């Protein structure tokens, strides 16, 4: 019994010693943790220098601002024609194919003309016969006039001869008209191009029999193109003849300038939109029929204004501002905005007009990097420059400043 009680006393003493040792160790570690707060806070503080890439900053320049309206539509040739058969018959020759250039008056198709040649011969014979009848009637009328003057025939007999002459003369005119019709039909068996251009479609082959008004070929002139675009009726008041349009086509790098040439006076049924027709010069034939174009209609053009990209504008409670670099340090500039649109001097980027708050030549941050700490020294890092050991990129600096602010709030 005495041994068992001694065992439990020794066990209790050991547990007490362990508990006291744990408490002492915890008290010793607490000051060490407090001493580490200063380095952590120091590491969370904003860096001494904030680095920017050249693409992150820009200088405010005086330039052009354009307010645009987007348009889209298919392209077609302003001058195009469908060449059709004027008389029925068998096609003997088709002298051109798709893509070939043709000149005005160039022969495109020849048809079998034997039947029409025979009709011309028949009409020529009828005309010759009518002329012969006219000669006979003329002589009879002249003879009867002489007899009438001598009193050998009555007036009624002379009038009959004169009437026969008038009928013969009318028959000659009718035969001449029939000959003209036959000759025209014969000429229509040779089909010529009504204008210069390119053959865009060939729908007939030699040996085929075609009827009158049958479509044979399509010829287009690519020198002037036209885009048909729909504009909502609510915005048609902003569109006027002669307004400039910049058209871009997928697959072609350069834009094409154009102008509003016509405005349809009626709305389209169903969509309630109004068609606008934009003419586009196409001297090098780069544009083709059927291409889809996306255009920007210039509604307002302002020159000599300060513009900054839309990405440079930030807002605080609805008040716009930009970050500027002045004296090598980051500052915050409150600005007054004017019109918005696209800046012609900066590759057509979306931009705002600056009515007040900035001067030409000032350097600003053009990229939205979030909230930055003003008063921080700024360093512009080029592609070949080495960063300072204590510096950090602008985005990392903004994140570090936000982290430091959050840490101070928590403490």
Beta strands, then each sheet from edge to edge (+ up, - down):
strand 1: 49-53
strand 2: 57-59
strand 3: 61-84
strand 4: 89-94
strand 5: 101-102
strand 6: 107-111
strand 7: 190-192
strand 8: 197-202
strand 9: 209-210
strand 10: 215-232
strand 11: 244-249
strand 12: 256-267
strand 13: 273-281
strand 14: 292-309
strand 15: 314-316
strand 16: 319-326
strand 17: 329-334
strand 18: 336-343
strand 19: 349-356
strand 20: 363-365
strand 21: 377-381
strand 22: 392-393
sheet 1: 21+ 1+ 22+
sheet 2: 2+ 20- 16+ 15-
sheet 3: 2+ 20- 16+ 17-
sheet 4: 5+ 8- 10+ 3- 14+ 11- 12+ 13-
sheet 5: 5+ 8- 10+ 3- 18+ 19-
sheet 6: 7+ 6- 4+ 9-
end
